[in-house]
């Protein structure tokens, strides 16, 4: 399965789309959130586990900030 997220401009501001696509069957799950946070990504992954009708054993991602704990995506102390 491949997962990704994208920021979309809408009339009221911004929205973030998370998508999971099975690379074999093309079965897809999409969800929209107000921000691309790790908490929203985790909620999305929980939704995917419920939505997909079979066992998921591999998840591929581009290592975006919502899906990784890489140092380059961490906010410095005191940054709001």
Buried (B, 14 or more C-beta within 10 A) or exposed (E): BEBBBEEEEEEEEEBBBBBBBBEEEEBEBEBEBEEBEEEBBEBBBEBBEEEBEEEEEEEEBEEBBBBBEEEEEEEEEEEE
